[in-house]
């Protein structure tokens, strides 16, 4: 199965939608927006949120392509904002975990000294 960030990076949406969504990043409130978009009291982790948002966004994009009357540009932008922000959160948490796995400098120095002798 493909990584959610890879899946997300392959999305190809109109530039105007993406540019508009970038303006909403600063105002993103994870708890409020995800609860409303996912229609849930429980807020999942970023990976699960991205999967759910991708599904909703795909349905919304299909409505756009079909030129259906119930298509909402505002909702589509909100979904893209949430996807961008959740991707940032996931990337940051992965980077944080990677840093935690690196041993402290004194441990590295000790291992290097022991390897030399």
JOSUL-V197423 format. One record per residue. N is the residue number from 0. PHI is phi in radians with two decimals (* if undefined). Layout:
n=N phi=PHI
n=N phi=PHI
//
This chain:
n=0 phi=*
n=1 phi=-1.33
n=2 phi=-1.10
n=3 phi=-1.07
n=4 phi=-1.20
n=5 phi=-1.17
n=6 phi=-1.02
n=7 phi=-1.11
n=8 phi=-1.19
n=9 phi=-1.54
n=10 phi=-1.10
n=11 phi=-2.21
n=12 phi=-2.09
n=13 phi=-0.96
n=14 phi=-0.99
n=15 phi=-1.11
n=16 phi=-1.09
n=17 phi=-1.18
n=18 phi=-1.10
n=19 phi=-1.13
n=20 phi=-1.10
n=21 phi=-1.03
n=22 phi=-1.24
n=23 phi=-1.60
n=24 phi=-1.05
n=25 phi=-1.13
n=26 phi=-1.63
n=27 phi=-1.18
n=28 phi=-2.08
n=29 phi=-0.91
n=30 phi=-1.09
n=31 phi=-1.19
n=32 phi=-1.20
n=33 phi=-1.17
n=34 phi=-1.02
n=35 phi=-1.26
n=36 phi=-1.17
n=37 phi=-1.56
n=38 phi=0.91
n=39 phi=-2.58
n=40 phi=-1.37
n=41 phi=-1.44
n=42 phi=-1.80
n=43 phi=-1.29
n=44 phi=-1.15
n=45 phi=-1.05
n=46 phi=-1.11
n=47 phi=-1.17
n=48 phi=-1.09
n=49 phi=-1.08
n=50 phi=-1.05
n=51 phi=-1.15
n=52 phi=-1.16
n=53 phi=-1.05
n=54 phi=-1.11
n=55 phi=-1.11
n=56 phi=-1.16
n=57 phi=-1.11
n=58 phi=-1.14
n=59 phi=-1.14
n=60 phi=-1.14
n=61 phi=-1.13
n=62 phi=-1.08
n=63 phi=-1.09
n=64 phi=-1.14
n=65 phi=-1.40
n=66 phi=0.96
n=67 phi=-1.37
n=68 phi=-1.11
n=69 phi=-1.44
n=70 phi=-1.11
n=71 phi=-2.11
n=72 phi=-1.07
n=73 phi=-1.05
n=74 phi=-1.13
n=75 phi=-1.07
n=76 phi=-1.11
n=77 phi=-1.04
n=78 phi=-1.14
n=79 phi=-1.18
n=80 phi=-1.02
n=81 phi=-1.07
n=82 phi=-1.09
n=83 phi=-1.08
n=84 phi=-1.21
n=85 phi=-1.15
n=86 phi=-1.12
n=87 phi=-1.09
n=88 phi=-1.11
n=89 phi=-1.12
n=90 phi=-1.06
n=91 phi=-1.14
n=92 phi=-1.20
n=93 phi=-1.18
n=94 phi=-1.13
n=95 phi=-1.11
n=96 phi=-1.12
n=97 phi=-1.12
n=98 phi=-1.16
n=99 phi=-1.20
n=100 phi=-1.40
n=101 phi=-1.39
n=102 phi=-1.15
n=103 phi=-1.06
n=104 phi=-0.97
n=105 phi=-1.17
n=106 phi=-1.25
n=107 phi=-1.10
n=108 phi=-1.08
n=109 phi=-1.11
n=110 phi=-1.14
n=111 phi=-1.12
n=112 phi=-1.12
n=113 phi=-1.17
n=114 phi=-1.28
n=115 phi=-1.30
n=116 phi=-1.49
//
